[in-house]
Amino acid sequence: MAGDKTYYITTPIYYVNDVPHIGHAYTTLACDVLARFMRLDGREVKFLTGTDEHGQKNETAAAKAGMDPQAFVDKVSRNFRKLVEDMNYSNDDFIRTTEERHKRSCQALWRRLVENDQIYLGSYAGWYAVRDEAYYGEDELTASPDGRKLAPSGAEVEWVEEPSYFFKLSEWQDRLLELYDQHPGFIAPESRRNEMISFVKGGLRDLSVSRTTFNWGVPVPDDPDHVMYVWIDALTNYITAAGYPDVESEEFAKCWPADLHMVGKDILRFHTVYWPAFLMGAGIDPPKRVFGHGWLLNRGEKMSKSIGNVLRAEDLVARYGLDQVRYYLLREVPFGSDGYVSHETMVGRIDSDLANDLGNLCQRVLSMIAKNCDGKVPEPGPLKTADEELLEKAEALIGEVRVFLWRDQAFHTALICMWGVIGDANRYVDAQAPWALRKTDPDRMASVLYVLADTIRCIGLVTQPFMPDAAANILDQLAVSEDQRNLGNDIARRRLQAGTPLPAPRPVFPRYVEEEEEA
Ligand code: MSP
């Protein structure tokens, strides 16, 4: 689709002081699957992730570690780079907010907001939660059993009084409601859209956008006593990576507005209220869509370092395998909802969905072909209704998955739909019993194995964005050439060529063996 706008998709930029865990891995994984799908579908993609390195929280963490803040963030941001490798993400850029390109972009945005009369100097007196890097109104707070004041997130708040610049958020209420109204897809899923609409309808206060009591941040232009509030700094990363402030550049024109900001529901307000208001205030278009997904819970609570219930991606990958973890995270929890993850359910899914359903299907079919069809794609005879039905379902998969991913970001539904065809294929093998046909009707056996091989090809194609290595393994075993591995419109109908020599079969998904863990 030459000439199309680049599909620009972003993850939140993660606070570097945290240990990367599968909560972080989850958001980036969802983006990775979309980015891979889009690329295979012929779209130009820009997929951005990175780290949020300024703010009081990082400054305090650096002090605790006895390090200079820059040295500290240089060190810990590597953990998030490593997560990219561990999880096989295909991001095109990795932004760090301490980079020069980003400071330049933040300061340019600030100046533009000042020029547009969106920022004024005042003083702030109110509550602030360092853990969330967020301001809270008195009415939002609750008391802990020992009398400390807590934000709705559970973070402790402190009283802050300081000179501060303010962004005129209160002036944006109508424009924001108009934006939500005119672009119903701007906030997803629907339930969260309603929450944000009622928040904005409740009235907006001007937002404090600078701090003076610490200095680990981007300096406010022309007033070095102030550093920018870490959220205005952080949100700006999305335009920095698109080339801001060079708004005339080809890069900016191709990328902006972003197509999708994928975030956790905890930071939806920043992305759907503050961010579009900043952008509109600076005369820049808001992003097209923000999806706020749910939380991964472990032992009943949101995973977090302070609770001590984190599952780390690198540990899970070492134990279960990379594509197994990628599959599990997107299959186990309906995307958008909160859901539990645990070792028990992971082992269950790996064994039943991957080893049994998909792994066995591939192994059975490929080894029968190796043994009985001279290691070549078999020559099919006339096809029967059951054959055509299975092939049709397999060929329809790409189109169905495309809709679930593009329109709804419903990763779990896409996987359920794929496993529906895998189930059909397994029932077809049992019903057709090709092993019995070997003696009685070898021609029919060849047709059945051909139908199955081509079904597996379609499954291999559509699993690529989710499980890149396993899918490549499947497609390699069917000798599908690189140029036949895209997800374009007619690819599913380009069936396997009878007589193509196939490599020796090898297993796709081994069962998870518990003993290995003890060893
Ligand atoms: N730095 C800000 C984001 C700035 S974006 C301009 C921030 N960082 S964070 O490190 O706290 O990461 C928050 C994001 O990590 C969440 O929005 C979510 O995408 C992901 N998750 C962290 N824990 C999670 C779970 N337990 N479950 C699911 N996602 C979680 O906020």
Boltz pocket constraint, residues with backbone or C-beta under 6 A from the ligand:
constraints:
  - pocket:
      binder: B
      contacts: [[A, 11], [A, 12], [A, 13], [A, 14], [A, 15], [A, 16], [A, 18], [A, 22], [A, 23], [A, 24], [A, 26], [A, 27], [A, 52], [A, 231], [A, 234], [A, 235], [A, 236], [A, 237], [A, 262], [A, 263], [A, 264], [A, 265], [A, 266], [A, 267], [A, 294], [A, 295], [A, 296], [A, 297], [A, 302], [A, 303], [A, 304]]
      max_distance: 6.0
